[in-house]
Amino acid sequence: DIQMTQSPASLSASVGDRVTITCRASRTINIYLNWYRQKPGKAPELLIYAASSLQGGVPSRFSGSESGTDFTLTISSLQPEDFATYYCQQSYDIPYTFGQGTKVQI
Amino acid sequence: QVTLRESGPALVKPTQTLTLTCTFSGFSLTTTGMCVSWVRQPPGKALEWLARIDWDDDTYYNTSLKTRLTISKDTSKNQVVLTMTNMDPVDTTTYYCARIRSKSPAVAEFGLDYWGPGTLVTVSS
């Protein structure tokens, strides 16, 4: 199985901050890396697919990039609704695997 | 408008078989490229992908749970069913179903784009 190593596990930030979360795959996953935001008690919501494509309806403050097996999610200006847990996921090979999550808190 | 909703028992006993149903609307599992997956999440822990079924009846399973899982579909009812045998208290978790649009076998090029709200299943005697 492909292992997804996500960091940091948690971070503290303020409204308006620029936030970066990284994810590393244990082997090549092409560009098939997705990012999700999960608010407490809610289902995950897709933010970015295929490393850098913004899902429809998602604000442009979210962006993704890739360099080999390293992937990055950037939130350019953190908003109150962005205090949540973020997960990366590879969807290149079965079984799909998720990172351990990054909790973004105040 | 795409929606999915999970349903099933809130409580099952150890060793029993769990049957969960995902009822969806806004797309059809007879359309090329459409797929549905199941994902679970123990309280306070990370997401774990379980299984996927495709429009052409191809199925895929989590390696570690493969012997316990069966995924099937009823296209006339717009439903996908997941069964998990030999339930254990460690299987106490929220189960989600989600839609996938796929161009290549086994790959989910567009991620899991729509999710149900989830259903919490507790395993206890």
Chai-1 contact restraints between the chains, C-beta under 6 A:
chainA,res_idxA,chainB,res_idxB,connection_type,confidence,min_distance_angstrom,max_distance_angstrom,comment,restraint_id
A,N34,B,G111,contact,1.0,0.0,6.0,A-B,restraint_1
A,A43,B,Y96,contact,1.0,0.0,6.0,A-B,restraint_2
A,A43,B,W115,contact,1.0,0.0,6.0,A-B,restraint_3
A,A43,B,P117,contact,1.0,0.0,6.0,A-B,restraint_4
A,A43,B,G118,contact,1.0,0.0,6.0,A-B,restraint_5
A,L46,B,G111,contact,1.0,0.0,6.0,A-B,restraint_6
A,L46,B,D113,contact,1.0,0.0,6.0,A-B,restraint_7
A,Y49,B,F110,contact,1.0,0.0,6.0,A-B,restraint_8
A,Y49,B,G111,contact,1.0,0.0,6.0,A-B,restraint_9
A,Y87,B,L47,contact,1.0,0.0,6.0,A-B,restraint_10
A,S91,B,A108,contact,1.0,0.0,6.0,A-B,restraint_11
A,Y92,B,V107,contact,1.0,0.0,6.0,A-B,restraint_12
A,I94,B,Y60,contact,1.0,0.0,6.0,A-B,restraint_13
A,I94,B,A106,contact,1.0,0.0,6.0,A-B,restraint_14
A,P95,B,W49,contact,1.0,0.0,6.0,A-B,restraint_15
A,P95,B,N62,contact,1.0,0.0,6.0,A-B,restraint_16
A,P95,B,T63,contact,1.0,0.0,6.0,A-B,restraint_17
A,Y96,B,W49,contact,1.0,0.0,6.0,A-B,restraint_18
A,F98,B,A46,contact,1.0,0.0,6.0,A-B,restraint_19
A,F98,B,L47,contact,1.0,0.0,6.0,A-B,restraint_20
A,Q100,B,A46,contact,1.0,0.0,6.0,A-B,restraint_21
A,G101,B,A46,contact,1.0,0.0,6.0,A-B,restraint_22
